[in-house]
Amino acid sequence: GRPSHKTLTMLTLHGEGVGGGSTAGGDINAMINKGMAWDVDLVLLAHNHQKNAAHTVHLGIPTRGELRIQEKPRLFVRCGCFVRGYTQGCNTYAEKNLLKPTAIGHVRIDITFNRRHAGLLRHDYKVSY
């Protein structure tokens, strides 16, 4: 048989400091609000040096075949960083602005594809910090 292919779309950007990131819940809400206008599978943001993720589901329609409503998983991720917010003997940007300590490291996203009914492929995400 013919191999199945799936294209995942992604919005990636550094981000910006507006939108309620002073708490983990506020930051997740800000990520979702920024990414809602885009018809993408993954939204990857940086800027605040934190690591977190939120899974949501949005509705779409298949690009070919029978016209029907289809649930599609979407993942929003803050990607972490590689710079310390507080360092002994340094007056850092985080210290000057009373920011949260940074989440050093990256986020890993594992994507699995599972065959579903009617020959459609569904993808699921697993996020590791």
N, CA, C and O of each residue as an XYZ file, in Angstrom:
516
protein
N       0.806     -1.187      0.000
C       0.000      0.000      0.000
C       0.854      1.257      0.000
O       2.062      1.224      0.233
N       0.196      2.334     -0.263
C       0.825      3.645     -0.302
C       1.155      4.112      1.116
O       0.302      4.008      1.998
N       2.363      4.623      1.364
C       2.695      5.109      2.712
C       1.885      6.352      3.061
O       1.563      7.164      2.195
N       1.565      6.485      4.341
C       0.838      7.659      4.816
C       1.822      8.752      5.200
O       2.882      8.478      5.763
N       1.467      9.978      4.896
C       2.297     11.125      5.265
C       1.455     12.098      6.065
O       0.256     12.238      5.821
N       2.066     12.757      6.999
C       1.392     13.767      7.810
C       2.300     14.967      7.931
O       3.478     14.826      8.257
N       1.774     16.127      7.678
C       2.519     17.364      7.844
C       2.051     18.040      9.122
O       0.856     18.261      9.317
N       2.994     18.365      9.983
C       2.684     19.143     11.178
C       3.103     20.579     10.923
O       4.188     20.832     10.401
N       2.249     21.514     11.289
C       2.573     22.928     11.125
C       2.934     23.507     12.478
O       2.456     23.055     13.518
N       3.804     24.535     12.438
C       4.365     25.052     13.670
C       4.507     26.570     13.599
O       4.915     27.112     12.571
N       4.174     27.245     14.677
C       4.450     28.668     14.854
C       5.548     28.757     15.904
O       5.355     28.332     17.043
N       6.690     29.302     15.532
C       7.792     29.458     16.477
C       8.210     30.914     16.512
O       8.419     31.530     15.466
N       8.332     31.459     17.693
C       8.824     32.820     17.819
C       9.391     33.041     19.207
O       9.069     32.333     20.161
N      10.240     34.044     19.285
C      10.845     34.387     20.560
C       9.785     34.799     21.554
O       9.903     34.494     22.741
N       8.765     35.473     21.107
C       7.713     35.953     21.994
C       8.003     37.369     22.431
O       8.957     38.004     21.981
N       7.153     37.845     23.321
C       7.337     39.177     23.872
C       6.787     39.186     25.275
O       6.154     38.217     25.696
N       7.011     40.253     26.006
C       6.713     40.269     27.424
C       5.330     40.720     27.817
O       5.101     40.992     28.996
N       4.407     40.811     26.902
C       3.058     41.284     27.223
C       2.110     40.090     27.251
O       2.202     39.210     26.395
N       1.212     40.049     28.212
C       0.191     39.033     28.134
C      -0.010     38.169     29.361
O      -0.635     37.113     29.250
N       0.481     38.555     30.519
C       0.100     37.872     31.747
C       0.928     36.670     32.112
O       0.365     35.633     32.461
N       2.237     36.760     32.050
C       3.071     35.620     32.384
C       3.615     35.628     33.801
O       4.600     34.940     34.066
N       3.018     36.376     34.726
C       3.575     36.441     36.075
C       3.274     35.182     36.884
O       3.943     34.932     37.886
N       2.286     34.384     36.478
C       2.014     33.087     37.097
C       2.026     32.034     35.997
O       1.917     32.364     34.816
N       2.158     30.769     36.385
C       2.175     29.690     35.392
C       0.860     29.662     34.609
O       0.871     29.498     33.389
N      -0.264     29.820     35.295
C      -1.561     29.827     34.608
C      -1.715     31.014     33.680
O      -2.252     30.882     32.581
N      -1.243     32.184     34.118
C      -1.304     33.374     33.265
C      -0.445     33.217     32.024
O      -0.820     33.658     30.938
N       0.709     32.587     32.190
C       1.597     32.370     31.053
C       0.978     31.400     30.056
O       1.060     31.621     28.848
N       0.361     30.330     30.546
C      -0.298     29.375     29.650
C      -1.446     30.045     28.916
O      -1.609     29.845     27.713
N      -2.247     30.840     29.624
C      -3.336     31.576     28.961
C      -2.789     32.517     27.892
O      -3.372     32.629     26.814
N      -1.682     33.190     28.177
C      -1.081     34.101     27.201
C      -0.610     33.342     25.963
O      -0.805     33.810     24.841
N       0.013     32.166     26.157
C       0.451     31.355     25.012
C      -0.735     30.952     24.146
O      -0.686     31.064     22.921
N      -1.797     30.485     24.787
C      -2.975     30.052     24.039
C      -3.592     31.230     23.300
O      -3.962     31.098     22.133
N      -3.708     32.375     23.954
C      -4.279     33.551     23.299
C      -3.456     33.992     22.095
O      -4.022     34.378     21.072
N      -2.147     33.942     22.197
C      -1.281     34.341     21.080
C      -1.382     33.369     19.906
O      -1.297     33.779     18.748
N      -1.561     32.088     20.204
C      -1.556     31.079     19.149
C      -2.903     30.749     18.548
O      -2.965     30.050     17.537
N      -3.987     31.231     19.140
C      -5.323     30.850     18.675
C      -5.617     31.268     17.234
O      -6.355     30.574     16.534
N      -5.062     32.373     16.787
C      -5.366     32.871     15.445
C      -4.706     32.046     14.344
O      -5.064     32.174     13.174
N      -3.751     31.208     14.710
C      -2.973     30.458     13.725
C      -3.491     29.029     13.614
O      -3.735     28.374     14.628
N      -3.656     28.549     12.401
C      -4.070     27.177     12.173
C      -2.828     26.292     12.129
O      -2.383     25.879     11.058
N      -2.278     26.011     13.301
C      -1.045     25.240     13.416
C      -1.226     24.136     14.453
O      -2.135     24.183     15.282
N      -0.343     23.144     14.388
C      -0.374     22.035     15.338
C       0.449     22.325     16.589
O       0.085     21.903     17.686
N       1.562     23.046     16.425
C       2.470     23.350     17.525
C       2.719     24.844     17.602
O       2.918     25.496     16.578
N       2.710     25.392     18.817
C       3.084     26.779     19.058
C       4.244     26.752     20.046
O       4.080     26.337     21.194
N       5.430     27.200     19.595
C       6.630     27.186     20.432
C       7.063     28.624     20.695
O       7.355     29.372     19.762
N       7.101     29.008     21.973
C       7.447     30.375     22.358
C       8.598     30.362     23.358
O       8.829     29.371     24.051
N       9.297     31.453     23.416
C      10.402     31.600     24.356
C      10.135     32.840     25.212
O       9.052     32.974     25.781
N      11.070     33.710     25.303
C      11.066     35.024     25.951
C      11.155     34.988     27.475
O      12.037     35.633     28.043
N      10.272     34.257     28.155
C      10.262     34.366     29.616
C      11.153     33.348     30.318
O      11.162     33.304     31.548
N      11.892     32.539     29.595
C      12.885     31.609     30.142
C      12.284     30.533     31.037
O      12.974     30.000     31.906
N      11.025     30.208     30.840
C      10.360     29.162     31.607
C      10.112     27.944     30.726
O      10.223     28.026     29.502
N       9.779     26.825     31.339
C       9.413     25.612     30.616
C       8.031     25.183     31.096
O       7.842     24.851     32.266
N       7.079     25.195     30.186
C       5.764     24.642     30.479
C       5.054     24.333     29.172
O       5.515     24.726     28.100
N       3.948     23.639     29.261
C       3.221     23.238     28.060
C       1.742     23.112     28.374
O       1.349     22.890     29.519
N       0.937     23.257     27.344
C      -0.508     23.065     27.458
C      -0.997     22.346     26.208
O      -0.629     22.697     25.087
N      -1.821     21.348     26.419
C      -2.440     20.615     25.324
C      -3.870     21.116     25.165
O      -4.597     21.225     26.152
N      -4.278     21.418     23.949
C      -5.664     21.788     23.668
C      -6.122     21.001     22.443
O      -5.327     20.314     21.802
N      -7.379     21.106     22.134
C      -7.944     20.493     20.938
C      -8.682     21.574     20.174
O      -9.433     22.350     20.764
N      -8.475     21.632     18.860
C      -9.246     22.561     18.047
C      -9.929     21.790     16.933
O      -9.561     20.658     16.620
N     -10.926     22.420     16.344
C     -11.705     21.768     15.294
C     -11.212     22.206     13.931
O     -10.821     23.357     13.736
N     -11.235     21.287     13.003
C     -10.852     21.581     11.631
C     -11.604     20.665     10.698
O     -12.487     19.915     11.115
N     -11.245     20.732      9.432
C     -11.808     19.831      8.437
C     -10.658     19.209      7.661
O      -9.617     19.843      7.488
N     -10.829     17.976      7.190
C      -9.760     17.335      6.435
C      -9.449     18.101      5.147
O     -10.324     18.750      4.574
N      -8.198     18.017      4.701
C      -7.817     18.698      3.453
C      -8.263     17.922      2.228
O      -8.278     18.466      1.124
N      -8.626     16.658      2.406
C      -9.174     15.882      1.293
C     -10.105     14.819      1.854
O     -10.112     14.539      3.053
N     -10.891     14.235      0.956
C     -11.841     13.206      1.375
C     -13.153     13.812      1.818
O     -13.499     14.934      1.448
N     -13.864     13.060      2.605
C     -15.188     13.457      3.064
C     -15.127     14.720      3.928
O     -14.261     14.841      4.795
N     -16.038     15.650      3.692
C     -16.111     16.884      4.475
C     -16.793     16.580      5.808
O     -17.959     16.186      5.839
N     -16.064     16.763      6.904
C     -16.595     16.511      8.243
C     -15.750     17.268      9.263
O     -14.626     17.678      8.976
N     -16.300     17.444     10.438
C     -15.551     18.089     11.515
C     -14.565     17.083     12.085
O     -14.885     15.912     12.287
N     -13.354     17.573     12.338
C     -12.275     16.720     12.825
C     -11.624     17.397     14.029
O     -11.286     18.579     13.969
N     -11.446     16.650     15.125
C     -10.731     17.164     16.289
C      -9.234     17.015     16.046
O      -8.766     15.954     15.633
N      -8.480     18.094     16.306
C      -7.040     18.086     16.090
C      -6.338     18.554     17.357
O      -6.637     19.634     17.867
N      -5.403     17.750     17.874
C      -4.670     18.195     19.059
C      -3.722     19.343     18.713
O      -3.162     19.399     17.618
N      -3.558     20.245     19.658
C      -2.628     21.366     19.498
C      -1.796     21.463     20.766
O      -2.300     21.251     21.869
N      -0.519     21.786     20.600
C       0.394     21.875     21.735
C       1.022     23.256     21.781
O       1.519     23.758     20.773
N       0.996     23.866     22.962
C       1.633     25.156     23.224
C       2.791     24.911     24.181
O       2.607     24.265     25.213
N       3.995     25.419     23.856
C       5.180     25.136     24.668
C       5.993     26.401     24.902
O       6.236     27.176     23.977
N       6.414     26.604     26.159
C       7.482     27.553     26.486
C       8.760     26.737     26.523
O       8.818     25.702     27.187
N       9.770     27.187     25.828
C      10.923     26.348     25.475
C      12.094     26.351     26.447
O      13.065     25.633     26.208
N      12.055     27.113     27.521
C      13.184     27.134     28.449
C      14.293     28.055     27.969
O      14.077     28.887     27.088
N      15.487     27.906     28.548
C      16.606     28.779     28.176
C      17.924     28.171     28.632
O      17.955     27.100     29.238
N      18.994     28.862     28.337
C      20.332     28.418     28.746
C      21.103     29.559     29.406
O      22.327     29.626     29.294
N      20.398     30.451     30.089
C      21.033     31.557     30.803
C      20.442     31.620     32.216
O      19.226     31.561     32.398
N      21.310     31.739     33.190
C      20.844     31.826     34.579
C      20.266     33.206     34.859
O      20.800     34.223     34.417
N      19.168     33.221     35.600
C      18.557     34.486     35.971
C      19.281     35.161     37.117
O      19.369     36.388     37.169
N      19.798     34.362     38.033
C      20.497     34.887     39.208
C      21.853     34.210     39.319
O      21.938     32.984     39.378
N      22.899     34.999     39.348
C      24.269     34.488     39.447
C      24.992     35.280     40.525
O      24.981     36.511     40.523
N      25.613     34.565     41.437
C      26.351     35.216     42.529
C      27.370     36.200     41.961
O      28.150     35.850     41.077
N      27.361     37.418     42.465
C      28.328     38.424     42.047
C      27.962     39.185     40.780
O      28.708     40.064     40.350
N      26.820     38.857     40.175
C      26.377     39.563     38.952
C      25.048     40.247     39.216
O      24.191     39.705     39.914
N      24.882     41.413     38.670
C      23.610     42.119     38.745
C      22.878     41.853     37.427
O      23.003     42.622     36.473
N      22.121     40.766     37.385
C      21.506     40.311     36.139
C      20.213     41.060     35.833
O      19.656     41.749     36.689
N      19.755     40.913     34.613
C      18.477     41.491     34.171
C      17.338     40.966     35.050
O      16.466     41.734     35.457
N      17.342     39.666     35.345
C      16.297     39.078     36.182
C      16.305     39.675     37.581
O      15.250     39.951     38.152
N      17.498     39.874     38.131
C      17.619     40.458     39.471
C      17.131     41.902     39.485
O      16.389     42.299     40.384
N      17.544     42.690     38.494
C      17.129     44.100     38.414
C      15.621     44.251     38.312
O      15.057     45.221     38.818
N      14.958     43.285     37.653
C      13.523     43.384     37.402
C      12.682     42.446     38.263
O      11.486     42.279     38.022
N      13.316     41.830     39.277
C      12.636     40.921     40.207
C      11.857     39.828     39.470
O      10.701     39.553     39.792
N      12.502     39.212     38.483
C      11.872     38.143     37.708
C      12.076     36.793     38.383
O      12.936     36.636     39.251
N      11.267     35.823     37.967
C      11.416     34.462     38.489
C      12.751     33.884     38.048
O      13.281     34.278     37.009
N      13.301     32.959     38.820
C      14.495     32.252     38.344
C      14.184     31.548     37.021
O      13.034     31.204     36.750
N      15.195     31.341     36.218
C      14.988     30.741     34.902
C      14.949     29.218     34.980
O      15.461     28.612     35.921
N      14.333     28.622     33.977
C      14.264     27.162     33.855
C      15.324     26.736     32.848
O      15.087     26.745     31.640
N      16.489     26.363     33.356
C      17.616     26.013     32.486
C      17.320     24.707     31.751
O      16.830     23.745     32.343
N      17.619     24.689     30.472
C      17.445     23.488     29.663
C      16.403     23.665     28.582
O      15.835     24.743     28.405
N      16.165     22.584     27.865
C      15.228     22.618     26.740
C      14.026     21.725     27.037
O      13.998     20.989     28.023
N      13.049     21.814     26.163
C      11.860     20.980     26.233
C      11.949     19.961     25.099
O      12.306     20.311     23.974
N      11.630     18.717     25.389
C      11.611     17.679     24.358
C      10.161     17.342     24.037
O       9.337     17.151     24.932
N       9.867     17.272     22.748
C       8.526     16.922     22.294
C       8.625     15.637     21.484
O       9.319     15.591     20.468
N       7.939     14.604     21.929
C       7.837     13.348     21.175
C       6.452     13.305     20.543
O       5.441     13.498     21.217
N       6.423     13.053     19.254
C       5.166     13.025     18.514
C       4.965     11.609     17.995
O       5.830     11.058     17.314
N       3.823     11.030     18.319
C       3.501      9.695     17.818
C       2.276      9.783     16.921
O       1.349     10.553     17.172
N       2.300      8.986     15.888
C       1.178      8.931     14.947
C       0.486      7.587     15.111
O       1.134      6.540     15.109
N      -0.796      7.623     15.248
C      -1.595      6.413     15.431
C      -2.660      6.353     14.348
O      -3.373      7.330     14.122
N      -2.773      5.216     13.678
C      -3.802      5.058     12.651
C      -5.164      4.988     13.340
O      -5.357      4.260     14.313
N      -6.087      5.761     12.807
C      -7.452      5.763     13.345
C      -8.416      5.263     12.305
O      -8.010      4.828     11.227
N      -9.668      5.321     12.615
C     -10.707      4.881     11.679
C     -10.689      5.725     10.407
O     -10.191      6.851     10.409
N     -11.216      5.195      9.358
C     -11.316      5.862      8.051
C      -9.951      6.223      7.476
O      -9.858      7.108      6.626
N      -8.889      5.551      7.927
C      -7.570      5.781      7.360
C      -6.898      7.074      7.779
O      -5.830      7.397      7.259
N      -7.483      7.823      8.698
C      -6.878      9.078      9.141
C      -5.790      8.807     10.171
O      -5.890      7.875     10.969
N      -4.757      9.628     10.142
C      -3.708      9.542     11.152
C      -3.975     10.572     12.240
O      -4.297     11.725     11.957
N      -3.839     10.146     13.466
C      -3.952     11.073     14.594
C      -2.577     11.185     15.224
O      -1.844     10.200     15.309
N      -2.229     12.380     15.664
C      -0.953     12.547     16.341
C      -1.189     12.944     17.792
O      -2.139     13.654     18.122
N      -0.305     12.469     18.632
C      -0.354     12.778     20.062
C       1.030     13.267     20.482
O       2.045     12.901     19.890
N       1.041     14.101     21.517
C       2.275     14.704     21.978
C       2.632     14.231     23.380
O       1.754     14.013     24.215
N       3.915     14.076     23.629
C       4.425     13.856     24.982
C       5.533     14.888     25.186
O       6.457     14.979     24.377
N       5.441     15.654     26.253
C       6.411     16.719     26.524
C       7.247     16.311     27.731
O       6.715     15.893     28.759
N       8.563     16.438     27.589
C       9.485     16.156     28.689
C      10.317     17.407     28.949
O      10.661     18.143     28.025
N      10.635     17.634     30.219
C      11.423     18.813     30.594
C      12.797     18.409     31.019
O      13.610     19.262     31.372
